[in-house]
Amino acid sequence: MRLLTTACAGALALAVMCTVASAQDAEGIVVYNAQHESLTKEWINGFTKETGIKVTLRQGGDTEFGNQIIAEGAYSPADVFLTENSPAMALVDSFGLFAPLDADTLSQVPEQYRPANGHWIGIAARSTVFVYNKSKLSADTLPKSMLDLADASWKGRWAASPTGADFQAIVGALLELKGEQVTADWLKAMKENFRAYRGNGTVMKAVNAGEIDGGIIYHYYYFGDRSKTGENSANVDLHYFKNQDPGAFVSISGGGVLASSKHQKEAQALIKWITGHAGQEILKTGTSFEYAVGNGADSNPALVPLKDLQSPKVDPTNLNSTKVTDLMTKAGLL
């Protein structure tokens, strides 16, 4: 994520004026939502039905909203920010724009899924996986580590979506776990070896069609497709790197209350509801196939349990989105 570049500054300034001017038209609390719209609507519908609190949803991306909130500052019309990945949460928090969450809310989610300062919290999670075409790769030919994809033997054989916040969060984990030099070298090799697609779903579709042997995505794209027609996943399977490998990174979706919110009580109530039993149950029974992260919450039974992923320990507050985009730009990936 590149913060307020010259190219986007004008657009952001216009967005600030428009959103602040239209704040009076919002009903109830305003949520800047970078999570999947369908999942957040399930959360909001359940929350409003139980509490009577109305919610106005504004849909966008992690990077887009993170930068917009920073530009809006104390004048932001948003009450709540929800993301797919944690780097945008850490970025907004670094500018001091979140209010501390209530202790009762923080107690609902284990410490590894929230920052120590209590300014935001994990609301769901997703696992990094290697999706592969079963007719092109067998178990004994799969990469043992995500770092193996830097080897010349993988040239032209794997794919990713480098411009998306999803993949950039994965690179952020690599940076945190292995350091700048290893990450820079891996990205340089990636530029030589991989094929770029736009979106994780498009990566999986290309693998399924045999255009490419495999690709780095998040797990739920596969499970979501399998629960429907299966037309984009019939020929693929998922490889979990495990062993605390960077490729076993579990990314946390975040939720936080803006310090500038004029509806603190209602905004805090929404985050508490999402991280509580009712909100986490939607992750188990709904169609998102993302992991539940609440204490004692069960995820969809189709998923490999979180405890079995052998994911590396990554502090979500240390994912440096600005450094990631700098490194990816230098490697020619952005």
N, C-alpha and C positions, 0 to 999 in steps of 0.2 A: 504494500500500500504506500503510495507516494502522497505525502501530505501537502495539499494546497499548492500544486504546481502552477506555473504561470498559465499553462494552457487551460486549466480548469478554474482558475480564480474568478474570472468573469462570470462563468456559468454558476459558480457557487454563490457569488454575490447576488445574482438574480434569484437563485433558489431561496436564499435567506429572506429577501424582500417578499417573495411570493408566499413562502410558508408562514412567516410572521404575520403578514397581512391577512392570511386566510385562517389564522388560528381561531378567530371568533366564530368561524363557521363550523368548527369541530364540535362533535357531540360527545360529552363525557371526557375520558382521558384519551390522549393521543399517543399511539404507539408507532414508532419508527421500526418497521419490521423488515429485517434482512433474512429471517428464517423462511422456510418454505411457507407460502401463503396458506396452503391447505391445512397444514399442521397448526399454524397460529390461529386460523379461523376456528378450528376445533377447540383450541384452548379458550379463545375469547367467548365463543358461544356457551361453553360450559360455565365459564366465570360469570358472565352476565346473567345467565339463567339462575345461578346460585346466589349471587350477590345483588343483582339489580343494577350494578354499575355499568354504564354504557361505555363503549370503546370505539374510537375512530382509528382505523388501521391505514397506515401509509406504507406502501410496499416499495422496497428498493434493495440495494446491495450493501454488503458489509462496508466496503471502501467508500461508497457514495455517501452513506449515512454517517459513517464515522467522521469523514471530513466535513460534512454539512453541520453536524452538531458542534464541531469545533469552531466553524465559521459563525454559527449562530450564537454560541456562547450563552450568556445569561438571558438572551432573548429567544431561545429556542422554544417553539410551541410544543415540542415533544415532552411527554411525561415519562415514557418508558422506551428503552432501546433494547431490541432483541436481535441477536446475530446468529449466523450459521457457525462461525468460527470465532475463537477468542482474541486474535490480534486486534480487531477493531475495538473490542472492549478495553483492552490494555491501552490502546492509543487514546481513546476518550478519557480514560482514567488518568492518564499521564498529564492531562490538562486540568485535572481537578474538577471535572464536570459531573461526577456522580455523587449522589447522596449515600451515606452509609445505609446498608440494608438492616432491617430489624433483626435482632438476635434470634427471634423465633424462626425467621425465614432461613437464616444461615445454618441453623441447627438441623435443617431438613436435608442437607446435602453434605456428603463426606468432604473432608478438607482437601483431598486431591482434586476435587472438581470445582474449586473456588479459590480466589486469591486470599491471601492472609489478611489483607486490609479490610475485607468485608464490603467493598464498594460495589461489587457485582457478583454474580453467582452462575454456576453451570445449570442449564435447564435441560440439556440433552447431550448426546455424544455420538460420534461417528468414527469408524475405524478405517484406517488406510488399508487397502488391499491391492493385490496384483490380479487383475482380471485377465484370463487367458483363453485362447481358442483351443478346445480339447483335441481337435484334429491336427493342430500344429505343434503343440507342446504336451509332453507327458510329465508325470511327477518328478522323474529323475533329471529333467532338463530345465526345471524352473529355477529362477535365481534364488539363491539361499539368503541373500540380503538385497535390499534396495540399492545398495552401493554397487552391487555387481552389474547393474545396468550401465555403468560407466565403461565397462569392458567393450573393446572393439567388436567382440563376437555378437553383441546386441545391436550393432549398427543397422538402422532401418527396420528394427523388429519390435519396437515398443512405442507407446504413445502416451500423451498426457495433455492436459489443458492448462498451459502455463499462465494464461492471463486471468484465471479465476482465483477468487479468494481461497477456495478449497486447496488447490495445489500450492499456493503461496504459504498457507498455514503448514503444510507438510514440509516445505523447504525451511520454514521457520523452526520447526522441530529439529531438522537436520543441523541447522546452524547452532542451535542451543546444545545439542548433544555432541557434535563433532568439531565445532569451531569453524572459523571463517575460511581457513585455507582448504580444509577438506570439502566444505560446501562449494567454494568457488571452483575447485577442480572438478567436482561432480557435475556442477552446472555447465562447465565448459565441455565436458564429455557428453552431457545430455544434449547440448546443442548439436553435436556431431552425430549422435546416435538416434535420437527420437524423431517422431512425427507429431506435429502439433494439430490438435483438434480443438474446437470450441465447445466446452462443456463436458462433464464427466459422462453424461448419458450418450453423447456423440462418440466418445472414446469407446465405451462398451459396445455400441452399435457397430463401429468399425471392426472391433475385435470379433464380434459375433459373425460379421459378414466375411471374415477372412482377409480383410484388407491389411491387417497387422496381427502379429502373434499375441501381443499382450499390452497392458496399459495400467497406469497407476490411477486409481479412482477411490471413492469412498464406497463402503459396502452396500449402502441402502439402495443404490441404483439397481443393483442386481435383484435384491429381494422384492423391490417394488415392481419390477418388470415381471418377475416370476409369479407374483400374486395376481397379475392381469393376464395378458395374452401370452407372455413369454417369447414374443416374436423377436425381441432384441437381445435375448439371453439364452436361447435354446442351445447354442453351440459353445457356450462358455462356462467356466467355473471360476471360483475365487481361490487365490492362494494367500494365506495369512503368513507373513514373515515370522512373527513371534520372536522369542529370544531377545527381547528388549531392543530389537533392531529399529533404526529410524523408520523403516517401512511398516512397523507395527504401531506407529503413532496413533493415539486416540485424540481426536480434536473435540474440544468442548464448545458447544453452543452457549452463548451467554445472555444474561438478562440483567438490566440495571435500571435504577430510577434516577432521572436527571435532577441535579441539585436545584435547577431553575424551575422545576415543576411547581405549579400552583395547586396541585392536587396530590400532595404527598401521601395522604392516607390511602386514597384510592389506588395510586400507583404502587405503593408498597403491598397493598392487598393482592394486586394482580400477580406480582412476582411470587408472593407467598403461595398463591393458589396454583400457579404453574409448577412450582417445585414441591408442592404437597401431594397427597395421595391421588386426588382427582386428576390433577394435571399430568402426573407421571403415569397414571393408569391409561391415559390416552395414547401414550407411547407404546404401551403393551398391546392395546386392542385396536389401535387405529391403523392407518395405512402408510405412516411415515417410515416405519422400519428403522428409526433411529433408537439409540440406546437410552433407556431411563437411567438417571443418575441419582435419584433421591434415595435416602436411607431405606433399605428394605424393599425398594421398588423392583419389580420384575420387568424385564424387557420382553419383546415379542419372542415366543418360544422358537421361532424359526432361526433366530440369530445365534451365533456362537457366543456363549456367555462372556461378558466383559472380563471376568476373572481368568478365563482361559486364553485370552489374547496375548498374554505375556508382553504387554505394551511397555515401552520405556517410560520412566518418570520424567515428565516435562512440566515445569512450572509455567502455567499459562501466562503469567505476568511477564515472563522473560522472552516471549516470542516477539522479536524485533522486526515488525513489518516494514519499517523504512529501510533497514539494512538489507532485508530480503529483496525488496524491489531494486535496490541499488545493485546488488550482486547479480540478480537476474537480468537487469538491463546491461550490465557490463558483459555478461555472457551472450548477449544478443537474443535473449528469450522474450524480452518485452520491448 
